[in-house]
C-alpha cells in the first residue's frame, strides 16, 4: 500500500516497526561499537530511539486525554 491509503495509526505503526528493525541491525557489539557504522555513538540508532520515544509519548498523551466514564457535570 502507498501512503495516501494508510491511516495515521498505520503510518505510526510502520515507523515503530522500522525503528525497531534499525535498532536490531545497529545493536552495539561487545566493544560498544555499531557493527554497521563502526562507531561508538551510532547516529542512526539514536534517531531510531528518538522515533520510538516520540511514538510512545504520543500514545501516552492520546490515551491520557480519553475519558472512560462520562462526566456527570457535562450536559448530554
N, C-alpha and C positions, 0 to 999 in steps of 0.2 A: 504494500500500500504506500501511496505517496502522502506527503504531509497534508494537503488540503482535505483529505478524507479522514484524518486522525483527530480524535478528541484531545483536549488538553491533558486529560488523565493518561491517555495512551502515549502522548509525547513525553510526559513526565516519566512514565514507566520505562520507556526506551532509553531516556537519558540515564536513569538509575542503572539499568542493565549494562549500558555501555561503560559507565563509570566503574562498575564492579568488575567488568572484564578487564579494563585497563589496570585496575589495582592488582588483579591476579597476575597479569603479564609483567607488571613493573614492581612486583614484590621484591624488597631488598634481600640479598643473599646473606651469607654468614659474615662477609666483610662490610655489611650495611651499605652496599652499593647496588644500584639498579642493574640487573643483568642486561637490559636492553640499552639504556642510556650510558651506562658505565660511570655514573656519578652518584655521589652520596645523597645529595638533595635533589631528587628527580622532580622536575617541574611538572611533568605530565601527571605523575601520581598525586602531586599537590593539587593540581587543578581538578582531578577526579574526586579527591576528598572534599574539595570545596563544593562541587556539584552535589555530592551526597549530603553534605551538611545543609546546603540551601534547600534541597528537596525535603529533608527531614523537618527543617524549620517551617517550611510552607505547610506540610502535612499537620504539624502540631498546631499551627495558627488556624488552619481551616477547621480542625476538629474542636478547637477551644471555643470558636465562635458559635458553633451549632448548639442549640438548646434541645435537650432531650424531653423536657416536660414543658407544657405551656405555662406562660406566666399568668397567674390569676388576675393581676392588675391590668393586663393588656386586653383591650377590647377585641372581641372576636370578629 
